[in-house]
Amino acid sequence: MRFKGAKFYDIYAKPQIYAADILINSLKNYRQNYDDIYEIGAGSGVLTRLILSKLEYKNLILNDLYESEFMSKFSTQIGDITQLKIKNKQDLIISSSVFQWINELENLSYNLKFSLKNGGILAFSTFIDGTLNELSSFTNQSLEYKNLAQLKAIFSKNFEILNAQERQIKLKFSNLKELLTHLKHTGVNNIKGEFKLTKSSFEALNSHFKNDFSLSYKFAILILKN
């Protein structure tokens, strides 16, 4: 999502805000003081604001594909994290609600290992399998979300796992239009392929929810040590 145009993101991003809060509070159980912090996918600053208020640090670098207005006030490294070489060795690399978009997590895990100092921390939340299953049960399509076991298998090759957990949040909406507006402004969905929302498919989708307009978001939290 290009956060320059995502002015409503923070209003609708309740699952992302919840995931970021759980991530920071889980991280604080292990360490709260850092010299150098690097955030992947800072966007509108949902996680960054928690870093500012709940962690102690000397240097903070924000990364994303595009520089949002919020990010312009900080040191940044703009670009695709799978293609970038992170500036300097970090004490903490942290990210929330981003890694589900990255296909080559094995390569990312390897690269991040060498971007951390010895004893440094990698902490992230990511949406996992089971997210938006109410929608995929209608479209018969889904993004290839990992599950917690798969994430542990990938990252344990390069890191010591300090904490690995999964959480879920369920949102309820008054009607289908409200539900779809939420999806539009957060940029999260699990639709791929050729599905298009037409008048007839809208009516079919409306019937599919049977007046229970709910969406489930399932996410994993991992705290890892280099």
N, C-alpha and C positions, 0 to 999 in steps of 0.2 A: 504494500500500500504506500502511495506517495503521501507522506504526512503533511506536505505543504497544503494539500486540499482536504485533509481529513479533520476538519475543524470540529466535527461532532464525535470524534472517536472516543474521547474520555467520558462522554455522557453515556454511551452505549456499551462500553467495554467492561462490564461488570466481571465477567469471567477472567479477563486479563488482569484486572486490578486485584481480584481475589488471589490469583496465582502468584502475582508479584509479591503480595503481602505475606503469603505462606512461605515463599522462597526466602525473603529477607529474614523473617523470624526464625526459620530453620537454620539459616546461615549463622545467625548471631549466637547460636548454641555452641559453635565451634570457634569463631573468631570474629572480632568486631573492628580491629585496628589494622589498617593497611597503609603502605606507602603509595603503591600504584594500583589503580583500579581501571579496568577496561570493560565497558559495557557494549555488548553486541546487540544491535537492533534497538537503539534508544527511542526512535520515533518521537511520539508526543511527550515522552518523559514520565510515563506511568511508573516504571521501575526506578528511573533516575531520582525522582523526588523522594523515594524511600531510601535510596543510597545516601542522599544528602542529609536526611533527618535521622537515620538510624545507624550509619556506619561512620567511622573516623578514618580519614585518609589525607594524603598530601597531594596526590595528582590523580585526576580523573579524565579519561578519554572516552568520548562517545562515538560509536560507529553506527551507521545505517547506510542503506543504498542511496538515500537522498537526505539532504540536510533540512530538517524541519526548522521552523521559526524558533521553537524551544531550544534546539540543539545549537543554534548560532551563538549562544551565550557561553559555550563551553569549548574546550579543545576537542577537535573531532578528527576522525579518520573516515572519510566517506568512500564507500565501495562495497562490493560483494565480499563478505568475510571469507568465503571459500577461495578467493583469489588474492586476498591481501596478505602482506606480511605485517603483523602487528608491531607497532612501534615499541621498542624496548621490551625487556622482560617484565612481566607483571606479577604482583602479589595475588591479585584476584581478577579472574575473568568471569563475568556474570552476564546472564541473558534470561529474558522471560518471554514466553509465548512467541518464540522465533524459530527454534530448531525443527519444528514440524514442517517447515518450508524447505529444509535442506535435505536433499536426497543422499548425498555422500557423507553421512555422519562418521563413517570409519576414517575417512581422510581428514575431516574436521577435527576429530578427537586427536589424531596423530599430530596435526599442526599446532593445536592449542597446547599440547604437552610441552612443546619446545618454545612456546611463547610465555610460559610461566617460570618463575623462579623455583628453585628446589624448595619443596614444602608449600608452594603456592596452591591456591584453591580455584577450582572450576565449579561454579554453581549455576544451575539453570532449571527453569521449568519449561515444559513443552507439552502441548496437547497430544494425547495418545489415543489408541484404538478405543472406540466407544463414544467418541465425541460426535455429536449431532447424529446419533443413530436414528433419531426420529425422522430425519430428512433422508438419509441414505436408504431407509426401508421403503421409501416411496420411489426414489430415483433409481434404485438398484446400482448406484455408483457411490464410490467413496474414495477420498484421498488415501494414500498408503501410510496411514498413521502407524507408528511403531507401538508396541506395548512395553510395559515396564521391564519385563524379562529381556527383551531384545535390546533395550537401551543399556541395561546393566552389562549385558554380554559385550556390547560394542565398547563402552567406556572403561570397563574393568581391564581391558588389554593395556591401557596406558595410565590408568589412575587407580588409586586406592579409594574404594567407595566408603565414604563416611556416613552417608544417609541416602536412602532411596525409598521413596514413598509415592503413593498415588492418592489423589483427591478428586472429588467430583462436585460440581455445582450445577443446579438445575434452575433454569429461568422459565417463568411463566408469563405469557402474553395474553392480551385481551382478545386478539384476533390475528388472522394470518398477515394482514398488512403490517401490523406492528412487529410481528416476528420477522418479516422480510426486511423491514426498515432497520432492525437491529443488525441483521446479517450484512446489509449493504454498508452500514457505517463502521463496522468492525473489520470488514474484509475477510472474515473467517467463514469458510463453508467447507463442505466435503463433497461438492459436486464437481465431477470432471466429465469430459466427453462432450456430447452434443445436446445435452439437456437444455432446453430453452423454456422460459416461463411465458406462456401464451395465455390467452383468456381461458381456453379449455383446460390447460394444465394447471392454471391457478385454481379453477373450480374443483379439479380433481384433487389437488393438494389440500385445498380447504376441507374437502370431505375426508381425506386421509387422516387429518388430525382429530376428527370426531369431537370437535369443540374443546379439546385439551391441547392448547397451543403452547407446548413446552419444548425446550431444547436442553439437552444434557451436554455438559462439557466435562471431559475427563482429562486430567493432566498428571504428569509425573514431576516430582521434585528430586533432583540429584545434587548432592554435595560431594565433591571429589577432591582428593589431595594428590598433588604431583610428587 
